[in-house]
Amino acid sequence: MPHSKQPNHFQSLMLLYWPLSYLAIFWILQPLFICLLFTSLWPLPALYLGWLFLDWKTPEQGGRRSAWVRNWHIWTHIRDYFPITILKTKELPPEHNYLMGVHPHGLLTFGAFCNFCTEATGFSKTFPGITPHLATLSWFFKIPLIRDYLMAKGVCSVSQPAINYLLSHGTGNLVGIVVGGVGEALRSLPNATTLILQNRKGFVRTALQHGAHLVPTFTFGETEVYEQVLFHQDSRMYKFQSCFRRIFGFYFCIFYGQGFWKGSIGLLPYSRPIITVVGEPLPLPKIEKPSQEMVDKYHALYMDALHKLFDQHKTQYGCSETQNLLFL
């Protein structure tokens, strides 16, 4: 297991900003927003709600990213906490569009967030002319204020209309999909290199329909930053997790990392290196209605490319020579 250094308290507080910012918007700003409707300041939330109605389809029409938000200095503190880096193995020419598989999910997807939703690791300089979008659950974009915060960072909806729009309007767009999803998150453990991919083929079909190049990526260290308590499939807790997932679309899990003081347990992730390796793009033909055989063919090629990417870099980034990448 990689060594974990003890971060300073300032870095720890900056790291907590990310999840706490969502909680602040949801539990503080939104109730305040509703309360304003019953005060003399009611025109302010009323105007926002009116604008929200007019702006409702924006998340599925390219979003509204903000270079200012993506360049906030706070993201560099999150980057340095682990630290997080990105490695380019091949160029991504801006005359094409790309559909990128993000692996593994991990618990909070720190690597993908920092590399593709901020400029902390210099994505725009590393891949000039490429506009990254990281796809997430569609229902986030139905929540006032949170939707605007996500769009500002370049996050898009994982819905089919949103992805179709980005891959059919202009070139140089890169859409990242965490293919393993919730199921993979619930399997996230240190030293685990098991991906849920064997039957996840929808992203390949979408890439074929648009002639988008497939880009494999693997984030080493993503599963090393938290310990997770796993429950037996027959246990009540596992059944609760499954029920929670069906209702809300995301996972409920019990995990822990380090605390503010050396040797303590807490909710801070372990400060271990996270490296996202971006592989060589796999060109695909544009086929409006690809057959299942065609989808299976390119899905197999993608898995092979991802496997080779992992094998080429695993010993350099903390895995043993004998460790294998497994697909479920």
C-alpha positions as CSV (number, residue, x, y, z in Angstrom):
1,M,0.0,0.0,0.0
2,P,1.4,3.5,-0.9
3,H,2.7,5.6,1.9
4,S,0.4,8.4,3.0
5,K,1.9,11.7,4.2
6,Q,0.2,13.8,6.8
7,P,-1.1,17.0,5.1
8,N,-1.1,20.3,6.8
9,H,-4.4,21.6,8.2
10,F,-4.8,24.3,5.5
11,Q,-4.6,21.7,2.7
12,S,-7.1,19.6,4.6
13,L,-9.6,22.4,4.9
14,M,-9.2,23.2,1.2
15,L,-9.9,19.6,0.3
16,L,-13.1,19.6,2.4
17,Y,-14.3,22.6,0.5
18,W,-15.3,20.4,-2.5
19,P,-17.9,18.2,-0.7
20,L,-18.9,21.0,1.7
21,S,-19.6,23.4,-1.1
22,Y,-22.4,21.0,-2.4
23,L,-23.7,20.7,1.1
24,A,-23.7,24.5,1.6
25,I,-25.6,25.1,-1.6
26,F,-28.1,22.4,-0.8
27,W,-28.7,22.9,2.9
28,I,-28.0,26.6,3.4
29,L,-28.4,28.6,0.2
30,Q,-31.5,26.7,-1.1
31,P,-33.5,27.1,2.2
32,L,-32.4,30.7,2.2
33,F,-33.5,31.0,-1.4
34,I,-37.0,29.7,-0.5
35,C,-37.3,31.9,2.6
36,L,-36.6,35.0,0.5
37,L,-39.8,34.3,-1.4
38,F,-41.7,35.3,1.7
39,T,-39.8,38.6,2.3
40,S,-39.6,42.0,0.7
41,L,-36.8,40.6,-1.4
42,W,-39.1,38.1,-3.1
43,P,-38.4,39.5,-6.6
44,L,-34.8,38.2,-6.5
45,P,-35.7,34.4,-6.2
46,A,-38.7,35.0,-8.5
47,L,-36.5,36.4,-11.2
48,Y,-34.1,33.4,-10.8
49,L,-36.9,30.9,-11.0
50,G,-38.2,32.6,-14.2
51,W,-34.7,32.5,-15.6
52,L,-34.4,28.9,-14.5
53,F,-37.5,28.0,-16.5
54,L,-36.0,29.7,-19.6
55,D,-32.6,28.1,-19.0
56,W,-33.9,24.6,-18.2
57,K,-32.5,22.9,-21.3
58,T,-29.0,24.5,-21.2
59,P,-27.4,21.4,-19.4
60,E,-28.4,19.3,-22.4
61,Q,-27.2,21.9,-24.9
62,G,-23.5,22.3,-24.1
63,G,-23.8,23.8,-20.7
64,R,-22.3,27.1,-19.5
65,R,-18.7,26.7,-18.5
66,S,-16.7,29.4,-16.7
67,A,-13.0,29.8,-17.2
68,W,-12.9,31.9,-14.0
69,V,-14.4,29.1,-11.9
70,R,-12.2,26.4,-13.5
71,N,-9.2,28.5,-12.6
72,W,-10.0,29.1,-8.9
73,H,-6.9,28.9,-6.8
74,I,-8.6,26.5,-4.4
75,W,-8.4,23.7,-6.9
76,T,-4.5,23.9,-6.7
77,H,-4.7,23.1,-3.0
78,I,-6.8,20.0,-3.7
79,R,-4.3,19.0,-6.4
80,D,-1.3,19.4,-4.1
81,Y,-3.0,17.5,-1.2
82,F,-2.6,14.1,-2.9
83,P,-0.9,15.2,-5.3
84,I,-3.0,14.8,-8.5
85,T,-1.3,14.8,-12.0
86,I,-2.3,14.0,-15.5
87,L,-0.1,12.1,-18.0
88,K,-0.5,12.5,-21.8
89,T,0.6,9.5,-23.8
90,K,-0.6,10.7,-27.2
91,E,-1.9,13.9,-28.8
92,L,-5.7,14.5,-29.1
93,P,-6.0,16.5,-32.4
94,P,-8.7,19.2,-32.0
95,E,-10.3,18.4,-35.4
96,H,-12.0,15.4,-33.8
97,N,-14.5,14.8,-31.0
98,Y,-13.8,12.3,-28.2
99,L,-15.6,10.0,-25.9
100,M,-13.4,9.2,-22.9
101,G,-13.9,6.2,-20.6
102,V,-12.9,7.2,-17.0
103,H,-11.6,4.3,-14.9
104,P,-11.9,3.4,-12.1
105,H,-14.8,5.2,-10.4
106,G,-13.3,5.2,-6.9
107,L,-15.4,6.7,-4.2
108,L,-15.3,10.4,-5.0
109,T,-13.5,10.4,-8.4
110,F,-10.9,13.0,-7.2
111,G,-8.6,12.4,-10.3
112,A,-11.3,13.0,-12.9
113,F,-12.7,16.0,-11.0
114,C,-9.3,17.8,-10.7
115,N,-8.0,16.9,-14.1
116,F,-11.1,17.5,-16.2
117,C,-13.3,19.9,-14.2
118,T,-10.6,22.4,-13.2
119,E,-7.4,23.8,-14.7
120,A,-5.3,22.8,-11.6
121,T,-3.3,20.3,-13.6
122,G,-3.2,22.3,-16.8
123,F,-5.5,20.4,-19.0
124,S,-5.9,23.1,-21.6
125,K,-2.1,23.4,-21.9
126,T,-1.6,19.7,-22.1
127,F,-4.4,19.2,-24.7
128,P,-4.7,22.5,-26.6
129,G,-7.9,23.0,-28.5
130,I,-9.7,20.3,-26.5
131,T,-12.8,21.2,-24.3
132,P,-13.3,18.6,-21.6
133,H,-16.7,17.7,-20.2
134,L,-17.2,15.2,-17.3
135,A,-20.6,13.6,-17.3
136,T,-22.6,13.0,-14.1
137,L,-26.1,12.1,-12.9
138,S,-28.8,14.1,-14.8
139,W,-30.9,14.9,-11.7
140,F,-28.1,17.1,-10.3
141,F,-29.0,19.6,-13.1
142,K,-32.6,19.8,-11.9
143,I,-31.5,21.3,-8.5
144,P,-31.3,25.2,-8.5
145,L,-27.9,26.7,-7.9
146,I,-26.1,23.3,-7.9
147,R,-26.8,23.0,-11.7
148,D,-25.1,26.4,-12.3
149,Y,-22.1,25.5,-10.1
150,L,-21.6,22.2,-12.0
151,M,-22.0,23.7,-15.4
152,A,-19.5,26.4,-14.6
153,K,-16.8,23.7,-14.0
154,G,-17.6,22.0,-17.4
155,V,-19.7,19.2,-15.9
156,C,-22.4,17.9,-18.2
157,S,-25.4,15.6,-17.8
158,V,-24.8,11.9,-18.6
159,S,-28.1,11.8,-20.5
160,Q,-28.1,10.8,-24.1
161,P,-29.4,14.2,-25.5
162,A,-26.6,16.0,-23.6
163,I,-23.8,13.7,-24.9
164,N,-25.3,13.7,-28.5
165,Y,-25.3,17.5,-28.5
166,L,-21.6,17.8,-27.5
167,L,-20.5,15.2,-30.0
168,S,-22.5,16.8,-32.9
169,H,-21.8,20.5,-32.4
170,G,-18.3,21.5,-33.5
171,T,-15.0,19.6,-32.9
172,G,-12.5,19.4,-30.1
173,N,-15.1,18.3,-27.6
174,L,-14.2,15.5,-25.1
175,V,-16.9,13.9,-23.0
176,G,-15.7,11.8,-20.1
177,I,-18.0,9.0,-18.8
178,V,-17.3,7.1,-15.6
179,V,-18.4,3.9,-17.2
180,G,-18.3,1.7,-14.0
181,G,-20.8,4.0,-12.3
182,V,-22.3,3.3,-8.9
183,G,-21.6,-0.5,-9.0
184,E,-17.9,0.1,-9.4
185,A,-17.9,2.6,-6.5
186,L,-19.3,0.1,-4.2
187,R,-16.4,-2.2,-5.0
188,S,-13.8,0.5,-4.5
189,L,-11.0,-0.8,-2.2
190,P,-7.3,-0.2,-1.9
191,N,-5.2,-2.4,-4.3
192,A,-8.4,-3.2,-6.2
193,T,-8.1,-3.2,-10.0
194,T,-11.5,-4.6,-11.0
195,L,-13.7,-2.6,-13.4
196,I,-17.3,-3.0,-14.4
197,L,-17.0,-2.8,-18.1
198,Q,-17.7,-6.2,-19.7
199,N,-21.4,-5.4,-20.5
200,R,-21.2,-1.6,-20.5
201,K,-21.4,-0.9,-24.2
202,G,-23.7,2.0,-24.6
203,F,-20.8,4.5,-24.7
204,V,-19.3,2.6,-27.6
205,R,-22.6,2.7,-29.6
206,T,-22.8,6.5,-29.0
207,A,-19.2,7.0,-30.2
208,L,-20.0,5.0,-33.4
209,Q,-23.1,7.0,-34.1
210,H,-21.0,10.2,-34.0
211,G,-17.7,8.9,-35.3
212,A,-16.1,10.1,-32.1
213,H,-12.8,8.6,-31.1
214,L,-12.7,6.5,-28.0
215,V,-10.1,7.5,-25.4
216,P,-9.1,5.0,-22.6
217,T,-7.9,6.5,-19.3
218,F,-6.9,4.9,-16.1
219,T,-6.4,6.8,-12.8
220,F,-3.8,5.1,-10.6
221,G,-4.3,5.8,-6.9
222,E,-8.0,6.6,-7.2
223,T,-9.0,3.6,-5.1
224,E,-6.1,4.0,-2.6
225,V,-7.4,7.2,-0.9
226,Y,-10.2,5.7,1.2
227,E,-11.0,2.4,3.0
228,Q,-14.6,1.2,2.5
229,V,-16.7,-1.1,4.7
230,L,-18.2,-3.8,2.4
231,F,-21.3,-5.7,3.4
232,H,-22.3,-9.3,2.4
233,Q,-25.0,-9.5,-0.2
234,D,-27.4,-11.1,2.2
235,S,-26.9,-8.5,4.9
236,R,-29.5,-5.8,5.7
237,M,-27.0,-3.1,5.1
238,Y,-26.3,-4.3,1.6
239,K,-30.0,-4.5,0.8
240,F,-30.4,-0.9,2.2
241,Q,-27.6,0.2,-0.1
242,S,-29.3,-1.4,-3.1
243,C,-32.6,0.2,-2.2
244,F,-31.0,3.6,-1.7
245,R,-29.3,3.3,-5.1
246,R,-32.6,2.4,-6.9
247,I,-34.4,5.4,-5.4
248,F,-31.7,8.1,-5.5
249,G,-29.5,7.0,-8.4
250,F,-26.3,7.2,-6.3
251,Y,-24.7,5.2,-3.6
252,F,-24.7,5.2,0.2
253,C,-21.5,3.7,1.6
254,I,-19.5,3.7,4.8
255,F,-15.9,4.8,4.3
256,Y,-13.0,6.3,6.2
257,G,-9.6,7.8,5.7
258,Q,-7.3,9.9,7.9
259,G,-8.0,12.6,10.4
260,F,-6.4,16.0,11.0
261,W,-3.8,14.5,13.4
262,K,-1.2,11.8,12.6
263,G,-2.5,8.3,13.2
264,S,-6.1,9.4,13.6
265,I,-9.1,8.1,11.6
266,G,-11.4,10.6,9.9
267,L,-13.1,11.5,6.6
268,L,-10.1,13.1,5.0
269,P,-8.8,10.9,2.1
270,Y,-5.3,9.6,2.5
271,S,-2.8,11.9,0.8
272,R,-1.5,9.4,-1.8
273,P,-0.5,10.2,-5.4
274,I,-3.3,10.1,-8.0
275,I,-2.2,9.9,-11.6
276,T,-4.6,9.9,-14.6
277,V,-3.0,8.4,-17.6
278,V,-4.7,9.4,-20.9
279,G,-4.3,6.8,-23.6
280,E,-4.1,6.8,-27.3
281,P,-7.4,7.6,-29.0
282,L,-9.1,4.8,-30.9
283,P,-10.6,6.0,-34.2
284,L,-14.1,4.8,-35.0
285,P,-16.2,5.1,-38.2
286,K,-19.4,7.1,-38.2
287,I,-22.3,4.7,-38.4
288,E,-25.8,6.1,-37.7
289,K,-27.2,2.7,-36.8
290,P,-24.4,0.4,-35.7
291,S,-25.1,-3.3,-35.5
292,Q,-24.5,-5.2,-32.3
293,E,-21.6,-7.0,-34.0
294,M,-20.0,-3.6,-34.7
295,V,-20.5,-2.4,-31.2
296,D,-19.0,-5.6,-29.8
297,K,-16.0,-5.3,-32.1
298,Y,-15.0,-1.8,-30.9
299,H,-15.9,-2.5,-27.3
300,A,-13.4,-5.4,-27.4
301,L,-10.8,-3.2,-29.0
302,Y,-11.4,-0.6,-26.3
303,M,-11.0,-3.1,-23.5
304,D,-7.8,-4.3,-25.1
305,A,-6.4,-0.8,-25.4
306,L,-7.3,-0.1,-21.7
307,H,-5.7,-3.3,-20.6
308,K,-2.5,-2.4,-22.5
309,L,-2.5,1.1,-21.0
310,F,-2.8,-0.3,-17.5
311,D,0.0,-2.9,-18.1
312,Q,2.4,-0.3,-19.5
313,H,2.2,2.0,-16.5
314,K,1.2,-0.2,-13.5
315,T,4.7,-0.7,-12.0
316,Q,5.5,2.9,-12.4
317,Y,2.5,4.0,-10.4
318,G,2.4,1.6,-7.4
319,C,1.0,-1.7,-8.8
320,S,3.0,-4.9,-8.8
321,E,4.1,-6.6,-12.0
322,T,1.7,-9.5,-11.3
323,Q,-1.3,-7.3,-10.7
324,N,-4.0,-7.7,-13.4
325,L,-6.8,-5.5,-14.6
326,L,-10.1,-7.5,-14.4
327,F,-13.3,-6.8,-16.2
328,L,-16.7,-7.7,-14.8
